[in-house]
Amino acid sequence: MRIFYLLKKELIEIFRQKEMLVIMFIAPILQTIILGYVVTTDVHNIPVEVINLSKNKAAYRIANRINRSDLFDVKKITNQPGDHLKTLKQGKAKSIIILRDSYDKKRKPLAYPEIQILMDGIDSNTSVIAAGYFNGVARQYILEDMRKKGFELPLESQTLIRFNPNLKSINYMGPGIVALLLTIISMFLTSITLVREKEQQTMDTLLISRLTPMEIYLGKSLPMALLGLIEMGIGILVVILVFGIPLRGSLLYLFLAAVIFLFAILSYALLISTLCSSQQQALFFSWFSMVTFLLLAGLFTPVENIPKGLHWVADINPLRYLIKIIREIFLKGNGIEYFYKDLLILGAITVTVLSLSLLNFKRLISK
Amino acid sequence: MLKLESLCKSYGSIKAVDNISLSVAPESLTILAGADGAGKSTLLKMILGLVKKDRGEIYLDQEPIGSDFSKITSITGYMPEQFSLYTDLSVEENMNFFSDIQQVPRRRREDLKQRLLEKTGMLPFKKRRAGALSGGMKQKLALSTILLSSPDIIILDEPTTGVDPLSRIEFFNIIEDLKHEGKTIIVSTPYLDEAEKGDDIVFIKNGKIIKQGSIQSLKENFPARLFRILPEGNIFEAIESIRADDEITDNVYMRGRYIKYMQGGTAGFIDRIPAKEVKKVSPTLEDIYLYYERNIHAG
């Protein structure tokens, strides 16, 4: 019951801070929209130069296809060779496509040109994707041309993409961003408000008032959890309405996963608050933890890409599990039978981190 | 009622509380006086279990409490050195919150709240946010909140630091009223004029008690003779010439246009000062504190 009084006090304090309310409720909408547009792995408008040194008709057609594609921003099409390295260094183009005549062993011209792709590899991800696009355009042209000429390929693989058929990265990133919002609000605010109690010595007053560390933890974190869930709701609406990402699974499961995740992340917030003695320290610690969680969560790169030595960090990272569950619910429409193990892991993380935090809390209050 | 025995607390090589033993009589006002960093706050927090003791024992009604500090906290109201209420809540909301968590029965809550706010003069400000109160009012509000649970023991850590003189007087009037109502009160303060109001005054330096007693006994047992000297010439020159004499430097200090000299074992210094007037006076608490602070080397 005393938890309820602490919870009520927290909510009054939060709603008294008008600036904070704006940050809490307007910021997530803006963040979701901005991040949704910015945090994308789709590559468009790659600046490119096409140097067509071939007199071949096929070379001309491939160059034309590249020129017409939305994927490329063709800066120049020429039949004059130039200083390619200089062009890449100047950043005028991120890739240079060179089409030359190709010959067989008897120096007889072949039907299709030789294609050389020069890439600026600074942004390795974009380079790999762009190279894939160029190859795709050329391959598609050759396939169509061969079919026209009555040839059939003896072996051809067909790719069927499920859950995100258009491979739109926003479908993949959007639900992840919702998980990110939940982390920001709950971890930052909880660790800061807990440390503020220490800084203002109100923690001593609470403890003398016979509140237990567990009651203080719950009383302080439940309002943040509630706000976090409201923010998540706003984030989900934005993701569905603004980006048109379909929610194929159950909203109930989504919130169930979010609640379990919240207890895990709030346990981390409590741990941070027991390790810090000022709000600045708590802010720094939370920021550092959030960036680590974010980088090892599989939001930007798959968890499998994480080096083996860092796998244990990913294993105790609650955000990783939530992002996975949210994507499964959103895109695959999965039920709890597909992710109950992830929920159990989240529960285990909560119990472990919360026990550690409470032990540390008790140790610190009677230092 | 409350007895501390050989309490010790160190932070690394610093002894914050060094073997302090103290008995606090029921329904009395005990004042812990000393400079900043003397160890007063640490001692008070040790009584409440907010700081873990390295050694020693605390007794409540002759029973050792061991590590069960709830025996003390359940009957104690504690006001930390810093304002420790919620600045975004109003006076009334703070009172309500502490009534709630201290589980003050609902039927007597309103009456109690009203009486406490009246007693501390805070009734007209009950809708005001705590953050908008003056320093003195904040402390009165903090005192009101700890009184909600009707504690037998009240521990106040430097309650008037940074508070204006009038509010300090008002605050101590309330404390004296509480004592007359039968509360056992322990107050730490760096101000000696406040310390005079204590039934038992405990001077603390470097974590040790350097002297303890009632104002009466401290005055009666003052071990030096105190002289008030009006020098003939410039007081600063007189002080300088006195300070050249190593033997007496520690026992001479300036008060307004007078020099005060605490004469211990050796006599004769008085004759060496060209003075318009030399008068033997009885010591104030400030004189007593300075004497022990300078002559007893606590650590």
Contacts between the chains, C-beta under 8 A, distances in Angstrom:
chain1	res1	chain2	res2	distance
A	2	B	100	7.1
A	2	B	101	5.2
A	2	B	103	7.4
A	5	B	97	6.3
A	5	B	100	3.8
A	5	B	101	5.4
A	6	B	101	6.9
A	8	B	97	8.0
A	9	B	86	6.7
A	9	B	89	6.9
A	9	B	93	7.8
A	9	B	97	5.0
A	12	B	88	7.3
A	12	B	89	6.3
A	12	B	93	6.6
A	13	B	86	6.3
A	13	B	88	4.6
A	13	B	89	6.8
A	16	B	88	4.4
A	16	B	89	7.9
A	17	B	88	6.8
A	200	B	82	6.8
A	200	B	83	7.6
A	200	B	84	5.9
A	201	B	80	4.2
A	201	B	81	7.4
A	201	B	82	4.7
A	201	B	84	4.1
A	202	B	84	4.8
A	202	B	85	6.9
A	202	B	86	6.7
A	204	B	45	7.7
A	204	B	48	8.0
A	204	B	50	5.5
A	204	B	78	7.1
A	204	B	80	5.2
A	204	B	84	6.5
A	205	B	78	7.3
A	205	B	80	6.8
A	205	B	84	4.8
A	205	B	85	7.4
A	205	B	98	7.9
A	206	B	101	7.2
A	207	B	50	6.8
A	207	B	73	7.9
A	208	B	48	6.1
A	208	B	50	7.6
A	208	B	73	5.3
A	208	B	76	7.1
A	208	B	77	7.9
A	208	B	78	4.7
A	209	B	98	6.8
A	209	B	101	4.7
A	209	B	102	5.4
A	210	B	70	7.0
A	210	B	73	6.4
A	210	B	74	6.8
A	210	B	101	7.7
A	210	B	102	7.5
A	211	B	101	6.0
A	365	B	50	6.7
A	366	B	49	5.8
A	366	B	50	6.7
A	366	B	51	6.8
A	366	B	52	4.3
A	367	B	51	6.6
A	367	B	52	6.1
